[in-house]
Amino acid sequence: MEDVAAVCDKVLVMDHSHLEMFDTCERVFSQGERLSSMGLRLPQITSIVDSLISAGFPLPKGTLTVESAVYSITEYLKKEGRL
């Protein structure tokens, strides 16, 4: 999934020959539970960011790259005066 997120603008997800999702990577990968129910994994960084969001960090859902995660976390830490 990391490769999909890195090279695709849009993703088409099918489940048992039915179209389930067709949207941007950010929107598709922000639906982790739905993807998981179809047996698909999220990119690892998306799972990590989702865990941080669940812990209370105000980060953007659907983060797809390490670079965007680092940027979001750095901006949050600067805003909080921790960096």
C-alpha positions as CSV (number, residue, x, y, z in Angstrom):
1,M,0.0,0.0,0.0
2,E,2.9,2.3,0.5
3,D,3.8,2.1,-3.2
4,V,0.2,2.8,-4.1
5,A,0.1,5.8,-1.9
6,A,3.4,7.0,-3.3
7,V,2.6,6.8,-7.0
8,C,-1.2,7.1,-7.4
9,D,-3.4,10.1,-7.4
10,K,-6.6,8.1,-7.2
11,V,-7.4,4.5,-6.0
12,L,-10.1,2.1,-7.1
13,V,-11.0,-0.5,-4.5
14,M,-13.1,-3.5,-5.4
15,D,-14.4,-6.2,-3.2
16,H,-15.9,-9.4,-4.6
17,S,-16.3,-7.8,-8.1
18,H,-18.1,-4.8,-6.6
19,L,-16.7,-1.2,-6.8
20,E,-16.4,-0.1,-3.2
21,M,-14.3,3.1,-3.4
22,F,-12.9,5.3,-6.1
23,D,-11.3,8.5,-4.7
24,T,-8.1,10.2,-3.9
25,C,-5.5,8.2,-1.9
26,E,-6.1,10.5,1.1
27,R,-9.8,9.9,1.2
28,V,-9.5,6.1,0.5
29,F,-6.8,5.6,3.1
30,S,-8.7,7.6,5.7
31,Q,-11.2,4.8,5.8
32,G,-9.0,2.3,7.5
33,E,-11.7,0.2,9.2
34,R,-13.6,-0.2,6.0
35,L,-10.4,-1.2,4.1
36,S,-9.5,-3.6,6.9
37,S,-12.9,-5.3,6.7
38,M,-12.0,-6.1,3.0
39,G,-8.7,-7.5,4.0
40,L,-6.6,-4.5,2.9
41,R,-3.9,-2.8,4.9
42,L,-3.2,0.9,5.3
43,P,0.3,2.3,4.6
44,Q,2.3,1.9,7.8
45,I,2.7,5.7,8.3
46,T,-1.1,6.1,7.9
47,S,-1.6,3.5,10.7
48,I,1.0,5.3,12.9
49,V,-0.7,8.7,12.4
50,D,-4.1,7.2,13.1
51,S,-2.8,5.9,16.4
52,L,-1.5,9.3,17.2
53,I,-4.9,10.9,16.4
54,S,-6.6,8.3,18.6
55,A,-4.2,9.4,21.4
56,G,-5.3,13.0,21.0
57,F,-2.8,14.5,18.6
58,P,-4.6,16.9,16.2
59,L,-3.0,15.6,13.0
60,P,-4.6,15.3,9.5
61,K,-6.3,12.0,8.9
62,G,-5.2,10.0,5.8
63,T,-1.5,10.9,6.0
64,L,0.2,9.0,3.3
65,T,3.9,9.7,3.4
66,V,6.6,9.9,6.1
67,E,7.4,13.4,4.9
68,S,3.9,14.7,5.3
69,A,3.7,13.0,8.8
70,V,7.0,14.6,9.9
71,Y,5.8,18.0,8.6
72,S,2.4,17.7,10.4
73,I,4.0,16.6,13.7
74,T,6.7,19.3,13.5
75,E,4.1,22.0,12.9
76,Y,2.0,20.7,15.8
77,L,5.1,20.7,18.1
78,K,6.0,24.2,17.0
79,K,2.5,25.5,17.7
80,E,2.6,23.9,21.2
81,G,6.0,25.5,21.9
82,R,7.6,22.1,22.2
83,L,10.1,22.5,19.4
